[in-house]
Amino acid sequence: MKSKGREDFFWPKIVELYQQAFSVLIKDPTIWVLFLVMGILDFIALTLLFLAPSPPVSYLLAPVIKTFWSPRFLHYPENFLLLPKLHTHAHLFIATVFGVFISGMVIKKVESWMKKGERLKTFEAARSVAERYVSLVFAWLAAYFIFKGLFRMLNPFLRTSLWMQLGVGFIAAVLVQALLGFVVPAVLLRDGNLFKGFWNGVAFGFRNLAAASVLVLVPILIVTLVSFGKGLAPILIDMTPESVLWVLIFGIIFTVIADIWVTLVTTVLYLRKAGIFSHENT
């Protein structure tokens, strides 16, 4: 009976958190706009990388590709083989420089709505994030490299089966995201230094692992499928090389949607559990 009572309590709270995240998104449309900026930056990067073999873009990018990879990737259809890796590097740069700032602004907007029932002006959100921008970047990079390091440790233990890698990779991504997804909100919303905020976020993830895992389940599934699609580039090239480009385009769209949802649900959960907000405005 005890476990059933916990289950009856658990799922209504999950539904409530989803509803609250969606409500914030509807009431403050600027959140869509902010993440749309990230998508546009990714599209611009993809376009430039796609045009890397052709002038005038080749004047800038061709020497880089020749130095770090091979001149053959500047010719059709091998250019599509390298395109997913190049775009992954570009996305990491964009996410670090711009994405952290945008996510921070969204977190502050969610906090304002949940505490006061008011929409926070974008300029005010930007000013608040700017004060802790360096700490947020370091926190995000630390979480990212921990994430990548854990996956590298896991890879040798996976079987050669593609489906096994996809399944285990998905489960691991959900758990790691659930543990590390609160680092940026903790550093931004809690008083204290970077290290205190970082460990506060990780500890929060441990304490709320079950709820966080359920909340990020669908977004992480989307991201996993996007990564899986990028990994099919060698197969797609043998069929239709241009299809690699379409996979990356749709990947950008789905990644933006996943980023919006992960940012919202983790922030809402953190604010509710950490007791930072007033229940009167939710």
N, C-alpha and C positions, 0 to 999 in steps of 0.2 A: 504493500500500500504506500509505503514511503517513496519508493521509486516512481510509482504512478503519479503521486502528488507532485513530485519534482517535474515529471514530464508534462503534466497539465499546466504547471506554472511556466515551463520553459518555452513551449511553442507559441502561446499567446503573446509572450514578451517579444519573441522574434518577429512575429507579424506586426506588432506595434512599432518596433524599431524600423521595419521596412516602410510602414505607412508614414512614420514621422520623417524619414529621409526623403520620401517622395513628396511629402507636403512642403518641406523646405525648398526642394527643387522647383516646385510649381510656384511658390510664393516669391521666390527670388530668381527670375529668369537670367540675371546676369551670371549666375553660376554656369549655365549652358554656354554663354558667350565666352567666358574665361577658358573653359576647356576647348571650345571651338578654336580659340587662338592656338592652343597646342596642336590641334589637328591640322590647322593651316600651316604651321611651321613644319610639321612632319611632311605634309604634301610638297611644300617648297623644297625641302631637303631631298625628297624622293625624286622630284622633277630634275633637280640639278645632277643628282647621281645617275639618273637615267640618261641624261644628255652628256655625261662625262666623256664619251668617245668622240663627241662632235664639237667643233668650234662654235662659239668662243669658250664654252665651259671647259673644253679639253685643255686649254692653255693653263688652267688652274689645277684641275684634278688629274689629268693624265700623268704628270710626273709623280704624283703621290701614289697612284695605282701601280705604276711601273716600279717604283722603289720598294713598296711594301708587299706587292703581290706579283703580278707578271704582266707584260705588255699584251699577252693574249686575251686578257680580260677587257681590253679596249676594242675588241672585235666581236661581231655578231657570230654565233649566239652566246659565246662565252661571257659576254658582258652581263647577261641575265643570271649567270651562275654566281657571280660575285655580288650582284645587286642586293640580295637579302642581308648579307654580312655588312656591307657598307651602310645600308639603311639602319641596321641595328646599332652600329657605332654612332651614326648621326642622331638617332633617337636618344641614346644615352646622353649625348652632349646637350641636346635640347631639353631633356627631362631634368638634367642637373642644373643648367643655367636658368631655364625659364619654368620648367614644370614644377620645381620645388616652390618657386615664388607663387605660381598660380594656385597650387594646392594649398599653400599657406593662406592665401586670400580667401579661398573657399571655406577653409576651416574657420577663419575669423568671422565670415558671414554666417555660417551655421551657428557659431557660438552666440553671436549677437541676436539671432532670431530666437534661439532657445532660452536665452537669459532675459531678453527684454521684449521679445515679440516684435522687434523692429528690424528693418533691412539696413544693414551697414553699407554706407557708401563705399564704392570701389576704391576711391582715393584714400579713405581712412583705413580700409583693410590693407591697402598696399603700404601705407606708412607704418602700420603695426608690424607687418611682415618684414619690412626693410630693416627694422631695428634688430631682428634676430636672423637675418638672412644667412649670414656666414655660419652660424650654429646649425641652422636648418640644413644647409648644404652638406656640412660634415656629418650630421646625423643621418641624412638620406644616403650618402655615399657609404657610410659604415654599414647601414642596413642592407644596402645593395650588395656590397662585397661579401658580407656574411651569407646572404642569400646565394650568391654565386659559388662561394666556397663550399657550402653545404652540398650543393648539387654536384660539384666536382668530386667531393668525397663519396657521394652516393653512386655516381656513374659506374665505377668498376664492379659494384655489387649487383648491377642490373643484368638480367639476361639479355641475349642478343635479340629477343623478340621485340618488334617495334611496338606492339600493343602493350607489352609489359612495361616498356620504357614510358609509354604515354600514360598508362594508368598510375604507375608508381610516381612519375613526375608530377602528375596532377595532384595526387594525395599529398606529396611532399610540399608542393607549391602552396596548397591550401593551409597546411599547418605552419609553414614558415611565414606566410603572409599574415596569418592570424597572430603569430608571435611578434612580428616586427611592424605590423601595420599601424601601431599606435605610437611609434617613436616620434614621428613628425608632430602629431597633435600634442603629445606630452611636452616636447621641447618648446613648442610655440605657446601653449596655453598655461603651462605651469611655471611658477617662479623658480629660479635656480639656474645653475650652470648647465652646460651642454651634457656633461657626463651624468649628472643627476637626472636630467630630463630623459636622456636615452634609456637609462636603466629603469626609470619609472615607467616608460612606455613598454619595455620588454616584460617587466614584472606584471604590468596590467594585462598584457597578452597572455601570460601564463595563467593568471587568475581567471580569465574569461575566455579560455581556449575554445570551449565547446560553442559558446554563442558566436564568437568571432569567426570560427570555422564555417558555421552555417551561413552567416551573413555574407561572407566573401566567396561562397561556393560557386555560384553562377558566374560572377565576374572572372574568377580564376579559371573556370572551365573555358570561357571565351578566350582568355589570353593563352591558355594551353593549346587550344585548337589553332589559334593564329600562329603560334610557334611551330606547331606540327605542320601547318601549311607551308611555312617558310622552309622547313626541312625537306619538303618535297621538291625543292627547286631542281635538283639534278634529274628527277623523273619528268618534271613538267617541261624541261628544256628539250628532252627527246621527243615530246609530243608537240607542244606549241610554246616556244620560248616566251612569247609575249604574255602568256598566262601567268608567268611569275610576277609581272608588273601588276596584274589585276589582283593577285593574291595579296600583294603588299598594300595596294590601295584599300581593299576591303579590310585588311588587317589594321590599318590606321583608323578606320571608322569604328571597328569593333573595340579597338584598344581605348579610344576616347570614351566610349560608352562604359567600358569596364572601369576606367580610371575615375569617372564621375561617381559611379556607384560605390566603389571601394572607399573613396574619400568621404562620401556622405555617410555611409553606414558605420564606418570605423569612428568617425567624429561624433556621430549621434550616440553611439554606444559609450564612447569615452566620456562624453559630457554627462550622460545619465548616471553611469556607474561611479564616476569620480565626484559627483555631487557639485559640479561647477554651476549648474543652471537652476533656475526656479521652475518648479513643476507647473506653476500657474500659467506659463506662456507656451505650453506644449499641448 
